[in-house]
Amino acid sequence: YDMVHYGHSNQLRQARAMGDYLIVGVHTDEEIAKHKGPPVFTQEERYKMVQAIKWVDEVVPAAPYVTTLETLDKYNCDFCVHGNDITLTVDGRDTYEEVKQAGRYRECKRTQGVSTTDLVGRMLLVTKAHHSSQEMSSEYREYADSFGKPPHPIPAGDILSSEGCSQCPGGRNPWTGVSQFLQTSQKIIQFASGKEPQPGETVIYVAGAFDLFHIGHVDFLEKTHRLAERPYIIAGLHFDQEVNHYKGKNYPIMNLHERTLSVLACRYVSEVVIGAPYAVTAELLSHFKVDLVCHGKTEIIPDRDGSDPYQEPKRRGIFRQIDSGSNLTTDLIVQRIITNRLEYEARNQKKEAKELAFLEAARQQAAQPLGERDGDF
């Protein structure tokens, strides 16, 4: 769970629906570095991010990279759940091999249109192709398709022809790389709480980009949540073009549809305004019956006419500035990626090579007559 995004949240949502209590194991930095490469976030950051997802009941820190029956029994788990991609050890073995053989493994669908590889690619390229109103540029597509790959194309004869790799032209892994995320009303319904404010609840409004939803956002929302005994937090998400106006460069890294799901997955958020106005107006406050408006310690950029976007809640005396205690920002995350660009490209190349080798072995295994198959694959 490095660079936790709405794809991870959707996996956890599906997993929680399969049972009554969801325990999520999160690996240490050392384990990830050994099997995958250097993580973007520290283990403490990752533990807290996963715990903030509303479908998670418990987090197990320092979970072993290979899931065994002993681990399941230790935490009284009936079965474990993983996405329909593969996770391999440093020596190329399936990390769920033992629990699969014991019949204590379940699978959920991977979320199309998002991958850590894609997000890293967006940060490294100064392009706005990922914004909701933009077409993907040929430069971004070319970079995204080759991110972490060797500089030379794979010979045609080496392209996997197995059904499992039908989505990976040119030998591309079917679980990494870029595909367009398509927002649907059903997906929003799955993520949304569907609950309206109840009598006695304190309606708190917060607004921003909430880009690359991270631990800084979680800390802010958690502290905001503590302001009331029965809080109902509404998060207003600005349009991509609005965010780009005040953040510049190629921000936001995640488009509005993606940011919506990321914020809805947070246990501290009750509702999201998709495409909220930049200024917190009297109309907005009245419409949502807002009791309190909160903002973090980050700079408040004036509106296009130079006015304070929070002047109305300040005038009403309902504005609070919250110190989250975290100095992590989207800018700092992007800097981490840029600083370690070569390491992340090498990590992706190593991961993809292992997965393609596994798929090829599976294809060859499936092609053999039943009597000749290696029973311990």
Secondary structure, 3 states (H helix, E strand, C coil): CCCCCHHHHHHHHHHHHCCCCCEEECCCHHHHHHHCCCCCCCHHHHHHHHHCECCCCEEECCCCCCCCHHHHHHCCCCCEEEECCCCECCCCCECCHHHHHCCCEEEECCCCCCCHHHHHHHHHCCCCCCCCCCCCCHHHHHHHHHCCCCCCCCCHHHCCCCHHHCCCHHHCCCCCCCCCCCCCHHHHHHHCCCCCCCCCCEEEEEEECCCCCCHHHHHHHHHHHCCCCCEEEEEEECCHHHHHHHHCCCCCCCCHHHHHHHHHCECCCCEEEECCCCCCCHHHHHHCCCCEEEECCCCCCCCCCCCCCCHHHHHHCCEEECCCCCCCCHHHHHHHHHHCHHHHHHHHHHHHHHHHHHHHHHHHHHHCCHHHCCCCC
